[in-house]
Amino acid sequence: MPGAPPTLATVVSTDWQSDLRRRGYRLTPQRQLVLEAVDKLEHSTPDDILAEVRRTAGSVNISTVYRTLELLEELGLVSHAHLGHGAPTYHLADRHDHMHLVCRDCTTVIEADIALAADFTGRLREEFGFDTDMKHFAIFGRCRDCAGRASGGNAVEDTEAEDTEGDADESAGGSGS
């Protein structure tokens, strides 16, 4: 049953050998190396994955990595997202469904629960009949640290300063607002 697509009820674990066998495939050394690299690197491009795989198996080439990633995605073991204009990035699919928040300044990728976008996706479905796939969705902006630096201060210090100012207003008889 090698061509059968994974179902939503499929449970994926880090027991890749069993996951592949259940679907009629073997865990070849190349597949294992690619899965281990994806697991270690998290959101990584095929080139990043190739570099990691070559630390152990120098003879693996980029076409092997692409073919393996394609198969592993069809089997529901890995997932990809487009986090910019470059190559897609891959991560294990056994983690919770999430969308990606990408900092344009430092390129940090934050995984945000898809439930945060429920109102937005519900509205798209209601108004346009459009069912979204938020797992491939990336929102670009600035992370807390970079936003703080851009505004001339540290975001954590700014938050603490606001808390302290509110406390000072209250102790001076102010309303704090």
Secondary structure, DSSP 8 states (H G I E B T S, - for coil): -TT----TT----S-HHHHHHHTT----HHHHHHHHHHHHHSSB-HHHHHHHHHTT-TT--HHHHHHHHHHHHHTTSEEEE--SSS--EEEETTS--EEEEEETTT--EEEEEGGGGHHHHHHHHHHH-----GGG-EEEE--HHHHHHHTTS-HHHHHHHHHHHHHHHHHTT----
